Amino acid sequence: MLEFVFTRRFAMAHRLIHGSSEICATPHGHNEEVRVYLKPVEIKPLDGKQNVVVPFQQAKTTWHRFIDGSVDHAFQLAENDPLVEWFKQHEPQRLSRLLITPGDPTTELLACLLMSKLNCFLTVEQSGLHCEQIEIMETPTNTVRFTGNPLEFIPNTRPPEQCWWRRADMSMSELEG
Ligand SMILES: Nc1nc2c(c(=O)[nH]1)N=C([C@H](O)[C@H](O)COP(=O)(O)OP(=O)(O)OP(=O)(O)O)CN2
C-alpha cells in the first residue's frame, strides 16, 4: 500500500489537572512533532503521465495551515480548567489561542483529536485520501502513535456539533462564536 507521510513541528503549552501526573499540573511547554500517514481511499493505477495520487501541496496545505496557524503556540487546557475562565475574564482577545479538550490535554487525546480534524479536511476537500495513522512526539523520549478510528477513543461527552475536531475549520474550541 502506498502512503504519504507528512511531518510538522509545533510549540505548545498545556497542563494536566486531573491527577495523572503532578509534575505536569503546572503549565509547561513542549516542542512537538506531528506525523500523519495518508492512504488513498480507492486503489487505482497511476495514470502513466502525471503519476501522482494527489499533488503533495493539495494533500497537505489545509492541514499545515491548521497546525501552523492554530495549533502552533496554542495553550491546551481541559474544558473544566479554571484557567479557561481566567482567560475569559482577563484576556478574552486570546481565547482563540486556547485548544480545549474534553478532560486533560494528554498526547494520546491530542493525537485522536488532530487525526479526526485532519480527516474532516480530507473529506470536505474530496482529496481521495484518508489518515489512518498519526504520531505525536511530545518530547524526544515520548511518542504516541494512534491507528484506527479516533472517534472510538475520544471521550464522548459532548454532542457532535460542539466538537471542534469534527469540523473542517480552523477552530480548536467552542469558546468563540
Ligand atoms: N499517558 C501520558 N502520560 C503523560 C503525558 C501524556 O500526555 N500522556 N504527559 C506528561 C507530561 O506532559 C510531561 O511533560 C512529559 O512526560 P515525561 O515523561 O516527564 O517527559 P520527559 O521527556 O521529561 O521524560 P524522560 O523520561 O525524562 O525523558 C506526563 N505523562
The ligand as an ORCA input file, in Angstrom:
! r2SCAN-3c Opt
* xyz 0 1
  N      -0.015      8.845     29.159
  C       0.529     10.085     29.280
  N       1.327     10.351     30.317
  C       1.890     11.581     30.412
  C       1.643     12.572     29.460
  C       0.763     12.264     28.396
  O       0.480     13.094     27.518
  N       0.246     11.027     28.340
  N       2.253     13.796     29.573
  C       3.075     14.074     30.540
  C       3.703     15.457     30.640
  O       3.208     16.312     29.635
  C       5.244     15.546     30.695
  O       5.702     16.858     30.397
  C       6.011     14.647     29.787
  O       6.335     13.467     30.472
  P       7.807     12.992     30.922
  O       7.792     11.500     30.789
  O       8.115     13.572     32.243
  O       8.748     13.640     29.798
  P      10.325     13.568     29.633
  O      10.633     13.770     28.199
  O      10.964     14.551     30.558
  O      10.685     12.090     30.042
  P      12.129     11.453     30.351
  O      11.789     10.027     30.713
  O      12.728     12.241     31.471
  O      12.921     11.526     29.084
  C       3.380     13.097     31.605
  N       2.717     11.857     31.451
*
